[in-house]
Amino acid sequence: MQYPEGVPSSEASEADQARLTAALEHLLLRELLLTWKRLNSIHFRNLLHPVTFELSLAQSRLGQWNGTTRTISISRPMILGQPWGVVVEVLKHEMAHQYVHDVLKVADETAHGKAFRGVCERVGIDASAAGMPGAPASAEEHRLIERVARLLALAESSNRHEAEAAMAAAQRLMLKYNLSECETEAGRAYTFRHVGRPTGRVSEHERILAVILSSHFFVEGIWVPVYRPLEARPGSVLEICGTLPNVEMAEYVHTFLLHTAERLWQEHKAAANIRADRDRRVYLAGVMSGFEAKLGAQSAQNQEQGLVWVGDPGLQAYYRRRHPYVRITRHQGQRRNEAFSQGHKAGRQIVIHRPVEAGSSDRGRLLGPGGGG
């Protein structure tokens, strides 16, 4: 599997390479084996036979299945230079090759022939040689993202009414586009993306933010396990699934709201002369809860105008292929004190916008860098 065009090969620094000690490398190989076992159970009905893992020094080849030696090679620089979600997708790709070899026993086709593509379609794996979803936006999708970006730039207006109207217009545009797309018979193309940094503990405000994205921005979200090889520790990261314009929008909103909530907390601390961060998580949960309530009110207005979103069956099917077994857990929320109330009030005032001047931190979000808050 090679890197897709336009995606740089992982450039793990010499320092990172040196930090991957023999002990950490042993734990990394163990994690790869555990991940292989989990994927074998979830996607391949435990039909794959045991394999040996090895770390390669290849810079351009992400992974490789060798049926003769029954070995899956994974690029060591890629593991150190790319998020763990990339590693998992590479592993899935190589396991699809293994399935063709072990189970289907097809030997008269090319590596990415009909049998392999069929396995990838069933499991929700990118069947290209790159093995990662990297298709560019279509002309129509690009125009949509540009229009949304321009509306969000207008939402930077100092006039509160104009800013609110611009944000509402951007949301209606996305809603009308998705309603129109779902009415067509042509299949929609879906992708996924991991947003935010992996964390060992998911806070309530992050969980509320995940609900906001799933409820109001036409994506499906799920917390997936990841591994941090240089720390030898597990964690979780939010995965969002949807069409490319929806994923772009949801990722931007995710970054924007996290940054904005943190800024509002700092402003609240300064205004109230608060020195400690004891109520920080409570306040942030209040901010997200308040913004969720604001979006709920806007959705009600859209419904009054006959714009009712009932979901995307194609997205549900794609999501279920990627995650056939989903476990729902419940978590106790933060205490509802004055800090939560103040955060909730501030959250209801948030207007999602994008600076007219794109900054370097907006990398890859809504046609380029867009900061937060």
C-alpha distance (Angstrom), angle and dihedral (degrees) to the residues before:
residue distance angle dihedral
M1 . . .
Q2 3.80 . .
Y3 3.79 131.2 .
P4 3.81 113.2 -91.2
E5 3.76 117.3 -109.8
G6 3.78 110.6 -88.0
V7 3.81 94.1 23.5
P8 3.81 110.9 101.9
S9 3.76 119.3 -132.2
S10 3.78 112.0 -104.6
E11 3.78 111.4 -85.1
A12 3.76 104.7 -157.2
S13 3.79 108.9 -175.9
E14 3.79 121.5 -118.9
A15 3.80 87.2 -113.0
D16 3.81 91.2 56.5
Q17 3.78 90.5 46.4
A18 3.79 90.4 52.7
R19 3.79 92.5 47.0
L20 3.79 91.2 59.7
T21 3.78 92.8 88.8
A22 3.78 125.4 -172.9
A23 3.81 90.0 -96.7
L24 3.81 93.0 50.8
E25 3.79 90.8 45.6
H26 3.79 90.5 53.3
L27 3.82 90.4 52.0
L28 3.80 90.1 46.6
L29 3.81 92.3 54.2
R30 3.79 88.8 47.8
E31 3.81 90.0 52.9
L32 3.80 91.4 49.6
L33 3.80 89.5 53.0
L34 3.82 91.9 48.3
T35 3.81 90.1 49.1
W36 3.82 90.4 48.7
K37 3.82 90.1 52.5
R38 3.81 91.5 49.1
L39 3.81 93.0 49.0
N40 3.81 91.1 44.8
S41 3.79 88.8 56.9
I42 3.81 97.3 42.1
H43 3.81 101.4 41.4
F44 3.80 108.5 15.3
R45 3.84 103.6 38.7
N46 3.83 90.5 -120.7
L47 3.81 90.2 -71.2
L48 3.80 95.5 129.2
H49 3.81 117.5 97.9
P50 3.84 120.7 -128.7
V51 3.78 117.7 -78.9
T52 3.78 139.8 -167.0
F53 3.79 120.8 -118.9
E54 3.76 127.3 -145.5
L55 3.78 134.3 177.0
S56 3.78 114.7 -129.4
L57 3.79 128.8 -158.9
A58 3.81 92.3 -135.7
Q59 3.79 114.3 136.0
S60 3.82 98.5 -167.6
R61 3.83 103.3 31.2
L62 3.79 111.5 73.0
G63 3.78 98.4 -169.8
Q64 3.78 144.6 -17.8
W65 3.80 137.7 -161.0
N66 3.81 116.2 -145.2
G67 3.79 110.9 -166.5
T68 3.79 93.8 -172.4
T69 3.81 95.7 58.3
R70 3.84 93.3 25.0
T71 3.79 89.7 -128.0
I72 3.79 132.2 144.5
S73 3.79 112.0 -155.6
I74 3.80 119.2 -158.5
S75 3.79 123.3 -168.4
R76 3.80 110.4 -107.8
P77 3.84 93.4 -156.5
M78 3.82 89.4 50.1
I79 3.81 91.8 53.3
L80 3.79 90.9 52.3
G81 3.80 96.3 41.0
Q82 3.81 103.2 40.3
P83 3.82 134.3 54.9
W84 3.80 117.0 -92.0
G85 3.79 90.3 -110.7
V86 3.81 88.2 67.6
V87 3.81 89.6 52.7
V88 3.81 91.2 52.4
E89 3.81 92.3 50.2
V90 3.80 90.5 49.8
L91 3.80 89.5 50.1
K92 3.82 91.4 49.8
H93 3.79 89.7 51.5
E94 3.80 92.4 52.8
M95 3.81 91.1 44.8
A96 3.81 88.6 55.7
H97 3.81 87.5 56.2
Q98 3.80 88.5 49.1
Y99 3.82 91.0 50.6
V100 3.81 91.0 54.6
H101 3.81 88.7 50.7
D102 3.82 100.6 40.0
V103 3.80 103.5 33.4
L104 3.80 110.1 18.4
K105 3.81 91.7 34.3
V106 3.79 91.3 -153.1
A107 3.80 111.2 165.4
D108 3.80 103.6 156.2
E109 3.82 98.7 71.2
T110 3.77 134.3 77.0
A111 3.80 117.3 -94.6
H112 3.80 91.6 -97.8
G113 3.79 96.2 34.8
K114 3.81 131.6 133.8
A115 3.82 96.4 -70.9
F116 3.79 92.9 50.5
R117 3.80 93.4 46.5
G118 3.80 90.1 50.3
V119 3.80 91.6 54.6
C120 3.79 91.1 48.6
E121 3.81 92.1 49.5
R122 3.79 91.7 52.1
V123 3.80 94.6 48.2
G124 3.80 98.7 36.9
I125 3.81 97.3 -112.8
D126 3.79 125.1 147.4
A127 3.81 103.7 -110.1
S128 3.80 96.8 -161.9
A129 3.78 120.9 110.5
A130 3.80 87.3 -106.6
G131 3.79 90.5 57.3
M132 3.80 92.7 -152.8
P133 3.83 130.3 95.0
G134 3.77 102.2 -106.2
A135 3.79 105.1 139.5
P136 3.82 113.3 142.3
A137 3.77 121.4 -120.2
S138 3.79 117.5 -87.7
A139 3.80 118.3 -113.7
E140 3.82 90.4 -100.5
E141 3.79 93.0 48.0
H142 3.80 91.1 47.7
R143 3.82 90.8 52.7
L144 3.80 90.5 49.6
I145 3.81 92.7 51.1
E146 3.81 90.1 48.1
R147 3.81 91.8 51.5
V148 3.80 91.8 48.8
A149 3.82 90.6 47.9
R150 3.81 90.9 52.2
L151 3.81 91.7 49.8
L152 3.80 91.2 49.7
A153 3.79 88.9 50.5
L154 3.82 88.0 56.1
A155 3.80 88.2 51.4
E156 3.83 86.9 67.9
S157 3.83 86.5 74.6
S158 3.81 115.9 129.0
N159 3.80 87.4 -135.8
R160 3.81 103.7 92.5
H161 3.81 94.4 -152.6
E162 3.81 93.0 50.3
A163 3.81 91.7 46.6
E164 3.80 93.3 50.5
A165 3.81 91.3 46.5
A166 3.82 91.8 50.9
M167 3.80 93.0 50.7
A168 3.81 91.4 47.1
A169 3.82 89.8 49.1
A170 3.81 90.7 53.0
Q171 3.80 90.7 51.7
R172 3.81 92.7 47.8
L173 3.80 89.9 49.5
M174 3.81 91.0 54.1
L175 3.81 90.8 45.5
K176 3.82 94.2 49.9
Y177 3.81 90.9 46.3
N178 3.80 92.7 52.0
L179 3.79 93.5 44.7
S180 3.81 89.8 51.4
E181 3.80 93.5 46.0
C182 3.80 93.2 50.2
E183 3.81 90.6 52.9
T184 3.81 92.5 58.9
E185 3.79 120.4 88.5
A186 3.81 94.1 -135.9
G187 3.79 113.5 102.3
R188 3.78 116.7 -109.1
A189 3.80 120.7 -129.4
Y190 3.80 115.3 -123.2
T191 3.76 134.0 -164.4
F192 3.79 138.5 171.7
R193 3.77 137.7 -134.8
H194 3.79 137.1 -171.5
V195 3.80 111.2 -129.3
G196 3.76 129.0 -164.2
R197 3.76 128.4 10.4
P198 3.81 123.1 -56.8
T199 3.77 111.1 -100.8
G200 3.77 136.5 -171.7
R201 3.79 92.4 -140.8
V202 3.79 124.5 35.7
S203 3.81 111.0 -145.7
E204 3.79 124.8 -143.3
H205 3.80 93.9 -110.1
E206 3.83 89.3 55.1
R207 3.80 90.5 51.1
I208 3.81 91.9 49.4
L209 3.80 88.9 49.1
A210 3.81 89.8 53.5
V211 3.83 88.7 53.1
I212 3.82 90.1 49.6
L213 3.80 91.4 55.0
S214 3.81 93.8 46.9
S215 3.80 94.5 44.4
H216 3.80 101.2 42.7
F217 3.81 111.0 18.2
F218 3.84 104.7 54.2
V219 3.80 98.2 -111.1
E220 3.78 134.9 110.9
G221 3.79 116.3 -127.9
I222 3.79 131.8 -160.0
W223 3.80 134.2 169.3
V224 3.79 108.6 -122.4
P225 3.82 129.6 -169.8
V226 3.79 119.0 -106.3
Y227 3.78 135.9 178.7
R228 3.80 127.9 -133.8
P229 3.81 104.5 -148.8
L230 3.80 98.3 -167.8
E231 3.81 90.4 51.6
A232 3.80 96.7 35.0
R233 3.80 87.7 -135.9
P234 3.80 134.1 126.7
G235 3.78 123.8 -127.7
S236 3.79 145.0 159.5
V237 3.79 134.2 -108.1
L238 3.80 132.5 -175.4
E239 3.80 115.7 -108.4
I240 3.80 118.6 -163.3
C241 3.82 123.8 -164.4
G242 3.79 126.5 -162.7
T243 3.78 145.6 97.3
L244 3.79 115.1 -44.3
P245 3.85 96.1 -102.5
N246 3.81 91.1 48.8
V247 3.81 93.0 46.9
E248 3.82 90.2 48.4
M249 3.80 91.0 51.2
A250 3.79 94.4 44.4
E251 3.80 92.6 49.3
Y252 3.79 90.6 50.6
V253 3.80 92.1 48.8
H254 3.82 90.4 48.1
T255 3.80 92.4 54.4
F256 3.79 93.3 41.0
L257 3.80 95.4 51.4
L258 3.81 94.9 45.8
H259 3.80 91.6 51.6
T260 3.80 93.4 42.1
A261 3.81 93.7 49.6
E262 3.81 90.9 51.8
R263 3.81 90.8 48.8
L264 3.80 91.5 49.8
W265 3.81 90.3 51.2
Q266 3.80 91.6 52.6
E267 3.80 90.6 48.8
H268 3.81 90.7 48.0
K269 3.81 91.1 50.5
A270 3.80 91.7 51.2
A271 3.82 94.0 46.1
A272 3.82 93.5 47.4
N273 3.82 94.0 39.2
I274 3.81 91.2 -121.3
R275 3.79 115.4 164.4
A276 3.80 104.3 -179.0
D277 3.82 129.7 63.8
R278 3.80 94.4 -137.5
D279 3.82 93.1 120.3
R280 3.82 96.3 36.5
R281 3.82 96.6 106.4
V282 3.80 91.4 44.6
Y283 3.80 91.4 51.3
L284 3.82 93.0 47.1
A285 3.81 90.3 50.9
G286 3.80 87.9 52.1
V287 3.81 91.6 51.2
M288 3.80 92.5 53.1
S289 3.80 91.7 44.1
G290 3.79 90.9 51.5
F291 3.80 93.4 49.4
E292 3.80 90.5 47.5
A293 3.81 89.0 54.4
K294 3.81 89.9 50.3
L295 3.80 91.9 52.5
G296 3.79 90.1 47.1
A297 3.81 90.0 57.1
Q298 3.81 90.8 49.0
S299 3.80 90.7 50.1
A300 3.79 89.1 53.9
Q301 3.82 89.6 54.2
N302 3.81 90.7 50.5
Q303 3.79 90.3 51.3
E304 3.80 90.0 53.1
Q305 3.82 86.3 57.9
G306 3.81 91.0 52.3
L307 3.83 95.4 -102.5
V308 3.79 101.5 131.0
W309 3.81 120.6 166.3
V310 3.80 112.1 -150.9
G311 3.80 98.4 171.7
D312 3.79 138.3 -95.4
P313 3.84 115.6 -87.1
G314 3.80 91.0 -163.8
L315 3.79 91.5 55.9
Q316 3.79 91.0 47.8
A317 3.82 90.2 53.6
Y318 3.82 92.1 48.3
Y319 3.80 91.0 47.8
R320 3.80 92.2 50.1
R321 3.78 91.9 50.0
R322 3.77 90.0 55.1
H323 3.81 94.0 41.1
P324 3.82 110.6 24.2
Y325 3.81 92.6 163.9
V326 3.77 114.8 47.9
R327 3.78 123.1 178.5
I328 3.80 119.2 -156.5
T329 3.79 117.1 -151.5
R330 3.78 131.3 -177.0
H331 3.78 124.6 -136.7
Q332 3.76 132.2 -164.0
G333 3.79 112.1 -114.1
Q334 3.78 130.1 -133.1
R335 3.79 118.9 -81.6
R336 3.80 112.5 -86.9
N337 3.79 102.5 -123.9
E338 3.81 134.5 141.2
A339 3.81 91.3 -73.6
F340 3.82 90.0 57.7
S341 3.83 90.9 49.0
Q342 3.80 91.8 50.0
G343 3.80 90.8 47.9
H344 3.81 91.2 48.1
K345 3.80 90.4 52.5
A346 3.82 91.3 49.4
G347 3.81 91.7 46.9
R348 3.80 91.8 56.9
Q349 3.82 88.6 58.8
I350 3.82 96.6 54.0
V351 3.78 116.7 118.6
I352 3.80 114.7 -166.8
H353 3.77 107.2 -131.8
R354 3.75 141.5 153.8
P355 3.81 126.2 -136.5
V356 3.79 114.4 -107.6
E357 3.81 87.5 -132.3
A358 3.82 108.4 60.2
G359 3.78 113.1 -137.2
S360 3.77 129.8 -150.5
S361 3.82 91.0 -105.9
D362 3.83 89.6 65.5
R363 3.79 91.3 76.7
G364 3.80 111.2 161.5
R365 3.79 95.8 -12.1
L366 3.78 118.7 122.5
L367 3.79 95.2 -21.9
G368 3.76 93.7 -37.2
P369 3.76 146.0 -16.3
G370 3.94 115.9 -17.9
G371 3.64 121.2 175.0
G372 3.60 130.2 -145.2
G373 3.66 127.5 -102.4
